[in-house]
Each structure stands twice: as structure tokens, then as C-alpha cells.
């Protein structure tokens, strides 16, 4: 069961994700809500690591708001739903199953973060999004390779330069005030 503070954090992350997703979607747009820089991925990954299933749910749902504000049709949010789920789910499951430190204070936690929260989750997210757009019959504004590559790099750059410091600096604070455990149970 989630505590009141965790629910509050989920609400804050939802709002932050919707804001960052909107800003990101209009910053370097490729089309269909895909951008060369999407800082909201940090909310998906950190939310999953910090709040588990609730954080993954937040990360899957806030794009419905940000995509709409960025001008993408609602169907896009449904098409991207599998991608948005796996991008938060993969790092959550890795951190949970391996008992890793969300503050990345060990080399082991950092390495697992890099492959599960930066590379694998975003590669799978990009491939799923590209596949879903193609099977839906929507028109890509570019070839599928460019679409997938833009999604992937548009997510890994913010994860490396914003996501890692966010986890390193905010996780200890969230631990101290009792919102998250030191190790993901």
C-alpha cells in the first residue's frame, strides 16, 4: 500500500512529466510528438525506480496530457502507451529484483542504471513506438530508422545529463523524508 507522501510524489511527478513532456515535444520536434530532446523520460525512469508500479503508471499516463498540449492527436498517446510503460518498467524491475540503490551510490547500481534506465528501456521504447506507428497506419514524417533513432537519442541524452544527477541528488532526500527506501524492496 502506498503512503500519503508517495501519492503526493506521484501527483508531483505527473504534473512535472506533463510539463516536461510538453516542453520536450515542442523543442526539437520530428513529428507525432517525437522529439530530439525529451526530458520527461527522467520522470518515467525515476518514477518507476522510486515508486514502483505507481511510478510506472504515472510515466505511462502523463504523456496523454503532454502529447495533447504539444498538438499530437489523442490516438498518439494510445499508440505510445506500450513504449511509455516499458521505459519506466524495465529500470523499476531491475532495481527491485537486484536490490539496487536509487541514489546510484555504488558502481553496481550505476552500471545497472545505465543499461536498464538509459539504453535498453529507451531502445525498446523506440522500437515499440516505431512499430506501433507503422502498424497503426499513421504517416511517419520521416523514415522509420530516423524516427526510432530520434526517439532513442531524444531520451538517452536527458537520461544521462538530467536523469543520473536527479537520482543521485534527489534519492537521498526522498530517503531521508521516508518516501523511498535506500534499496528498492
Secondary structure, 3 states (H helix, E strand, C coil): CCCHHHHHHHHHHHHHHHHHHHHHHHHCEEECCEECCCCCHHHHHHHHHHHCHHHHHHHHHHHHHHHHHCCCCHHHHHHHHHHHHHHHHHHHHHHHHHCCECCCCCHHHHHHHHHHHHHHHHHHHHHHHHHHHHHHCCCCCCCHHHHHHHHHHHHHHHHHHHHHHHHHHHHHHHHHCCCCCCECC
